[in-house]
Amino acid sequence: MHEKIRTAYRPMACDLCGQIIHPGERYRAVRDEYSPVEYHEHIQCPGAPAVVVGEPPPKPPKIRTAFNHHAFCMA
């Protein structure tokens, strides 16, 4: 299954809790890869217990020194 975080541009029902996802609210779109069905879910349903949901921090870039060792040469 493929998941994407999207922003709603029209009201739609959550497939987990049945409540409305309002326009401008972020939701999770889950798509089955073997059928054209797409499910719409709140990031956190309003009746669910409080849980902190955050995006992972970005990974720092890797410096490859094997091929560009001359970039660090101070000659």
C-alpha positions as CSV (number, residue, x, y, z in Angstrom):
1,M,0.0,0.0,0.0
2,H,1.2,3.5,-0.8
3,E,0.6,6.4,1.7
4,K,0.7,10.1,1.0
5,I,0.0,13.1,3.2
6,R,-2.3,15.5,1.4
7,T,-4.4,18.6,2.1
8,A,-8.1,18.3,1.6
9,Y,-9.7,20.7,-0.9
10,R,-13.2,19.5,-0.3
11,P,-15.1,17.9,2.6
12,M,-14.8,14.1,2.7
13,A,-15.5,11.3,5.1
14,C,-12.7,9.6,7.1
15,D,-12.7,5.8,6.3
16,L,-11.6,5.0,9.9
17,C,-13.9,7.0,12.1
18,G,-16.5,8.3,9.7
19,Q,-16.2,11.9,10.7
20,I,-15.6,14.7,8.1
21,I,-12.2,15.8,6.9
22,H,-12.6,19.5,6.4
23,P,-11.1,21.5,3.6
24,G,-7.5,22.7,4.4
25,E,-7.0,19.8,6.9
26,R,-4.2,17.4,6.2
27,Y,-5.1,13.7,5.8
28,R,-3.5,10.4,4.9
29,A,-4.4,9.0,1.5
30,V,-3.8,5.2,1.4
31,R,-3.9,3.5,-2.0
32,D,-4.0,-0.2,-2.6
33,E,-1.4,-1.1,-5.3
34,Y,-3.5,-3.9,-6.7
35,S,-6.8,-2.0,-7.1
36,P,-7.9,1.5,-7.9
37,V,-9.3,2.0,-4.3
38,E,-8.0,4.9,-2.3
39,Y,-8.8,5.4,1.4
40,H,-8.9,8.7,3.2
41,E,-7.9,8.9,6.9
42,H,-7.3,11.6,9.4
43,I,-3.7,12.0,10.5
44,Q,-5.2,11.6,14.0
45,C,-8.9,10.9,14.3
46,P,-10.7,13.5,16.6
47,G,-11.9,10.7,19.0
48,A,-8.5,9.0,19.2
49,P,-6.2,9.5,22.2
50,A,-3.5,12.1,22.0
51,V,-0.4,11.0,20.2
52,V,2.5,13.1,19.0
53,V,2.9,12.7,15.2
54,G,5.8,14.4,13.6
55,E,7.9,14.2,10.6
56,P,11.4,12.7,11.0
57,P,14.3,15.2,10.9
58,P,16.1,15.5,7.6
59,K,19.3,13.4,7.1
60,P,22.5,15.4,6.8
61,P,24.3,15.2,3.4
62,K,27.1,12.6,3.1
63,I,30.5,13.9,2.1
64,R,32.1,11.3,-0.2
65,T,35.9,11.6,0.1
66,A,36.8,8.5,-1.9
67,F,36.4,10.2,-5.3
68,N,36.9,13.9,-4.5
69,H,39.8,13.8,-2.0
70,H,41.4,16.7,-3.9
71,A,38.6,19.0,-2.7
72,F,40.0,18.8,0.8
73,C,43.7,19.2,-0.2
74,M,45.3,22.4,1.1
75,A,48.3,22.3,-1.2
